[in-house]
């Protein structure tokens, strides 16, 4: 519930001062809140899947915003290099955590992990095109999504800890991710 109390109002306040508020960013935030509601019961596979799917759709909204508002003009070699770095990270992380993830959730977990990487790469490439502080802040937001979801995955599937044990680490990085991403998109 802390997310509903802080992230959404803070993010909407930032959007209120944005030069051009985007329906895609607002939709991404709404999907994030929906995901938070489902993850109130993270140990139930059905709710975990619904929460992850909601976050996935939120990231799709963010990608639509990025590709309709940011110019990307980089050499193909940069796209290959940056993508290869993230792909190597996915291989390492997924290979280490795969056995701990329930079999039914593995495809969704892998797709979501790839989505987080696509979001990060999609924010690095505009930075390589032309530096702008808003893009950098948004990139840091995407990076904190990786951190938040990494801690959550470690907590739920590897350590099999109760969600309240590391809730501060998960929620702190998640709140920071949403606020930074929204701020970056707004300015």
N, C-alpha and C positions, 0 to 999 in steps of 0.2 A: 504494500500500500504506500510505502514511502515514495515509490516512483510516481504514483499518481498524484501525490501531494507536492512533489518538487519538480520533476523533469517536465511534465506537460505544461504546468503554468509558467515555469521559467522559460521554456522553449517558445511558448506562444508569446510571451512578453518580448523576447528577442525578435521573433518574427514580426511583431507589431511595429518595431522600429526599423525593419528591413526596408531597403530601397524598393524592392519588388517582392513581397511575400509570395511564396509558391504553394500552390495547392498540393504539389507532389511532396514537399517537405512536411506539410501538415498531415497528409495521408500517411507518410512514413512514421510520424510521431503517433498517430492514432493506432496504426498496426503495432507499434512498440508497446503502447498501453494495453492493447488486447493481449499481446504476448505475455506481458507482466501478469495480467489476470490469470491466464492459463498456468503460468509457472508458480502460482501460489500453492500448487500441488505438484511439484516437480518429480516426486517419486512415482507418480502414476504415469505410465507410459503414454496413455492417450492424451493427457493434458500436456505432457512434455512435448509430444509430437505437434499438438495444436499450437503451443507457445512458440516452438521453433519455426513452424510454418508461418505464423504471424510475423515473427521477426524477419523471416526470409522475404515476405511480401513487402514489409517496410523498407528493406534494403533495395528491393526492385524499384520502389518509388524514389528512393535517394538516387539510384543510378539513372533513372529517367531525368531527374533534375540535373544531375552532373552532365549528361550527354546532350541536354538541351540548353545549358547555360555556359558551359566551359568549352573553350577552344583547345583542341589537342592537335598540335603539329610537332610531332617528334619523329625522328628517324625510326624505322622499323627495328633497328638494332636495340634501341632503348626499350621498346615494347617487349622484345624477346628477352633481354637481360632482366628487366624488372619482373616479368612473368615467371621466368625460370627460377629466380630467387624465391618467390612466393610458392611456386610449385614444389621446390625442394623442401621448404618449410612444411607444406601440407603432407608430403610423403613421410617426413620424419615424425611429425606430431601424430598423424593418423596411424602410422604403423605401430607406434608405441601405445596408443590408447585404444586401438580397434578391438582387441580381445576383451577389454573391460566394458565396452559399450554393448548393451543388449542387442542381439542379432537383428531384431525388428527395427531398431533405431539407427543401425549403421548407415544405410543409404541416405537417410535424411541428415544424419550428422555429417557425412562426407559432403553432401550438397551444400549444407549450411556453411561448413568450413571453407569450401570453394567460393561461396558467395561473399564471405568476409574478405577473402583475398582479392576477389574481383573489385569489391568496393575500395579497398586500399590502393590497388593498382590504378583504378579509375581516378583516384585523387592524386597519385604521384605524377601521372602523365601530364595533367594540366600544369602542375608545378614546374615540370621540365620545359614546358612550352613557354610559360611566362610566370615568374614569381609574383605571388600576391599573398598577403598575410591571411586573407580569408581562406584561401585554398590550403595553406599550411595548418591553420586551426582545424579545418574540416578533416585533413589527413590525420591529425593527432586524435580527433574524435574517432575515426575509423580504427586507429591503432588501439585505442582504449576498448573498443568493441572486441577486438581480438583478445586483449588481456582479460576482460570480464568473462567472456565465454570460455576461455581457456581455464580460468579458475573454477568456473561452474562445472565444466566437464571433469576436471580433476577431482573436485569435491564429490560430485554425484556418482561417477563411474569408476574412478580409480581408488579413491580413499573410502568411498561408500559412506561418507559422513552425512550427518543430518544437515539439511540446508541452513539451519540457523547457526551452525558452527563457523562458517566462513561467509555469512551473509553480508557482513560489512565490506569485505574485499570484493565480492561480486557486485553488490549494489553501488559501492563507491566508484568503481571503475565504469560501471554501466551508466550511472548518472553523469559522470564526467564525459563519457562518450557522447551521450545524447546532447548535452549542453554544448560541447565543443563543435559537434557536427552542425547543429542548428546555428550556432554563432557564425561558424565559417561560411555556411550557406547564406546567411543573412547579410553579411558585409562584404 
